């Protein structure tokens, strides 16, 4: 599988300000998620270990942004 394209925070912000509807996937493991205060509102939590089980819940009509911190 090829590497996914990357986006800078600045470009992401511009796309959001332009009104682009995006889906955010938080792919951090449960421990990292619990320890962090950085949470994107409405992000779908999909730890990589359960990605295949969650795949059907991810909207496919919008661009997807995955993140971990």
ROSE-4610 file (N, C-alpha, C; in Angstrom, 1 decimal, always signed):
// ROSE-4610
residu = [X/X/X/X/X/X/X/X/X/X/X/X/X/X/X/X/X/X/X/X/X/X/X/X/X/X/X/X/X/X/X/X/X/X/X/X/X/X/X/X/X/X/X/X/X/X/X/X/X/X/X/X/X/X/X/X/X/X/X/X/X/X/X/X/X/X/X/X/X/X/X/X/X/X/X/X/X/X/X/X/X/X/X/X/X/X/X/X/X/X/X/X/X/X/X/X/X/X/X/X/X/X/X/X/X/X/X/X/X/X/X/X/X/X/X/X/X/X/X/X/X/X/X/X/X/X/X/X/X/X/X/X/X/X/X/X/X/X/X/X/X/X/X/X/X/X/X/X/X/X/X/X/X/X/X/X/X/X/X/X/X/X/X/X/X/X/X/X/X/X/X/X/X/X/X/X/X/X/X/X/X/X/X/X/X/X/X/X/X/X/X/X/X/X/X/X/X/X/X/X/X/X/X/X/X/X/X]
num = [1/1/1/2/2/2/3/3/3/4/4/4/5/5/5/6/6/6/7/7/7/8/8/8/9/9/9/10/10/10/11/11/11/12/12/12/13/13/13/14/14/14/15/15/15/16/16/16/17/17/17/18/18/18/19/19/19/20/20/20/21/21/21/22/22/22/23/23/23/24/24/24/25/25/25/26/26/26/27/27/27/28/28/28/29/29/29/30/30/30/31/31/31/32/32/32/33/33/33/34/34/34/35/35/35/36/36/36/37/37/37/38/38/38/39/39/39/40/40/40/41/41/41/42/42/42/43/43/43/44/44/44/45/45/45/46/46/46/47/47/47/48/48/48/49/49/49/50/50/50/51/51/51/52/52/52/53/53/53/54/54/54/55/55/55/56/56/56/57/57/57/58/58/58/59/59/59/60/60/60/61/61/61/62/62/62/63/63/63/64/64/64/65/65/65/66/66/66/67/67/67/68/68/68/69/69/69]
x = [+0.8/+0.0/+0.9/+0.7/+1.5/+1.2/+2.2/+2.0/+0.9/+0.1/-0.9/-0.3/-1.0/-0.5/-0.5/+0.4/+0.4/-0.1/-0.6/-1.1/-0.5/-0.2/+0.3/-0.9/-0.7/-1.7/-2.2/-1.4/-1.8/-2.7/-2.4/-3.2/-4.6/-4.5/-5.7/-6.6/-6.1/-6.8/-7.5/-6.8/-7.3/-8.5/-8.4/-9.4/-10.7/-10.4/-11.6/-12.2/-11.5/-12.0/-12.8/-12.4/-13.1/-14.4/-14.6/-15.9/-15.9/-14.7/-14.6/-15.0/-15.9/-16.3/-15.3/-14.7/-13.7/-14.1/-13.6/-13.8/-12.5/-12.5/-11.2/-11.3/-10.2/-10.0/-8.9/-9.2/-8.2/-7.7/-6.5/-5.9/-5.0/-5.0/-4.2/-4.7/-3.7/-4.1/-4.9/-5.6/-6.5/-5.7/-4.5/-3.7/-3.3/-2.9/-2.5/-3.7/-4.8/-6.0/-6.4/-6.4/-6.8/-5.8/-4.6/-3.6/-3.5/-4.2/-4.1/-5.3/-5.0/-6.1/-6.4/-5.6/-5.8/-6.9/-8.1/-9.1/-9.8/-10.0/-10.7/-12.2/-13.0/-14.4/-15.0/-15.9/-16.5/-15.6/-14.4/-13.5/-13.9/-13.7/-14.1/-12.8/-13.0/-11.9/-11.7/-10.6/-10.3/-8.9/-8.7/-7.3/-6.9/-5.7/-5.2/-5.5/-5.5/-5.7/-7.1/-8.1/-9.5/-10.0/-9.0/-9.4/-10.4/-10.1/-11.0/-12.4/-12.5/-13.8/-14.6/-13.9/-14.6/-14.8/-14.2/-14.2/-15.6/-16.6/-17.9/-18.6/-18.0/-18.6/-17.9/-17.0/-16.2/-16.9/-17.4/-18.0/-17.0/-17.5/-16.6/-16.8/-17.8/-18.1/-17.3/-16.5/-15.7/-14.2/-13.3/-11.9/-11.7/-10.7/-10.5/-9.1/-9.0/-7.8/-7.6/-6.5/-6.1/-5.1/-5.1/-4.1/-3.8/-2.6/-2.2/-1.3/-1.2/-0.3/+0.7]
y = [-1.2/+0.0/+1.2/+2.2/+3.4/+4.3/+5.1/+6.1/+7.1/+7.4/+8.4/+9.8/+10.7/+12.0/+12.7/+13.7/+14.4/+15.8/+16.5/+17.9/+18.7/+19.9/+20.7/+21.3/+21.7/+22.3/+23.6/+24.4/+25.6/+25.3/+24.3/+23.9/+23.4/+22.6/+22.0/+23.1/+24.1/+25.2/+26.0/+26.2/+26.9/+26.1/+24.8/+24.0/+24.0/+24.0/+24.1/+25.5/+26.5/+27.9/+28.1/+27.3/+27.4/+26.6/+26.0/+25.2/+23.8/+23.3/+21.8/+20.9/+20.0/+19.1/+17.9/+17.7/+16.7/+15.7/+14.5/+13.5/+13.4/+13.5/+13.4/+12.1/+11.3/+10.0/+10.2/+9.9/+9.9/+8.5/+8.2/+6.8/+6.5/+7.3/+7.1/+5.8/+5.2/+4.0/+4.6/+3.7/+4.2/+4.8/+4.4/+5.0/+6.4/+6.6/+8.0/+8.9/+8.4/+9.2/+9.6/+8.7/+9.0/+10.0/+10.0/+10.9/+12.3/+12.5/+13.8/+14.7/+16.0/+17.0/+17.4/+17.0/+17.4/+16.5/+17.0/+16.2/+17.1/+16.5/+17.3/+16.9/+18.0/+17.7/+16.9/+16.0/+15.1/+14.2/+14.1/+13.1/+11.7/+10.8/+9.4/+8.7/+8.1/+7.4/+6.0/+5.8/+4.5/+4.1/+3.4/+2.9/+2.0/+2.1/+1.3/-0.2/-0.7/-2.1/-2.5/-1.6/-1.9/-1.2/-0.8/-0.1/-0.8/-2.1/-2.9/-3.0/-3.1/-3.3/-1.9/-0.8/+0.5/+1.1/+0.4/+0.9/+1.3/+0.5/+0.7/+2.0/+2.5/+3.7/+5.0/+4.9/+6.0/+6.5/+7.8/+8.3/+8.3/+7.9/+7.8/+8.9/+9.8/+10.8/+12.1/+12.1/+13.3/+12.9/+13.9/+13.6/+13.3/+12.4/+11.9/+12.4/+12.9/+13.4/+12.5/+11.7/+11.0/+11.7/+11.5/+12.2/+11.4/+11.6/+11.1/+12.2/+12.2/+13.2/+12.5]
z = [+0.0/+0.0/+0.0/-0.9/-0.9/+0.2/+0.5/+1.6/+1.3/+2.3/+2.1/+1.9/+1.1/+1.0/+2.3/+2.5/+3.8/+3.5/+4.5/+4.4/+5.6/+5.3/+6.4/+7.2/+8.4/+9.2/+8.5/+7.9/+7.2/+6.0/+5.2/+4.1/+4.6/+5.6/+6.2/+6.7/+7.3/+7.8/+6.7/+5.6/+4.4/+3.9/+3.8/+3.2/+4.1/+5.4/+6.3/+6.3/+6.2/+6.1/+4.8/+3.8/+2.5/+2.5/+3.6/+3.7/+3.3/+3.0/+2.6/+3.8/+3.5/+4.5/+4.6/+5.7/+5.9/+7.0/+6.9/+8.0/+8.7/+10.0/+10.8/+11.5/+11.3/+12.0/+13.0/+14.2/+15.3/+15.4/+15.0/+14.9/+16.1/+17.1/+18.3/+19.0/+19.7/+20.5/+21.7/+22.4/+23.5/+24.6/+24.9/+26.0/+25.6/+24.4/+23.9/+23.9/+23.5/+23.4/+24.9/+25.8/+27.2/+27.8/+27.5/+28.1/+27.4/+26.3/+25.6/+25.8/+25.7/+25.8/+24.4/+23.4/+22.0/+21.4/+21.2/+20.6/+19.6/+18.4/+17.3/+17.5/+17.6/+17.8/+16.6/+16.9/+15.9/+15.1/+15.6/+14.9/+15.3/+14.4/+14.6/+15.1/+16.3/+16.9/+16.2/+15.6/+15.0/+15.3/+16.4/+16.7/+15.6/+15.1/+14.0/+14.1/+15.3/+15.6/+15.3/+15.2/+14.9/+13.6/+12.8/+11.6/+10.7/+10.4/+9.5/+10.1/+11.4/+12.0/+11.9/+11.9/+11.9/+10.5/+9.5/+8.1/+7.6/+7.9/+7.4/+8.0/+9.1/+9.7/+9.2/+8.3/+7.8/+6.6/+6.6/+5.4/+4.2/+3.0/+1.9/+0.9/+1.1/+0.1/+0.4/+1.5/+1.8/+1.9/+1.8/+2.0/+3.5/+3.7/+5.1/+5.5/+6.8/+7.4/+8.6/+8.6/+9.8/+10.6/+11.9/+12.7/+14.0/+14.5/+15.8/+16.4/+17.7/+18.3/+19.1]
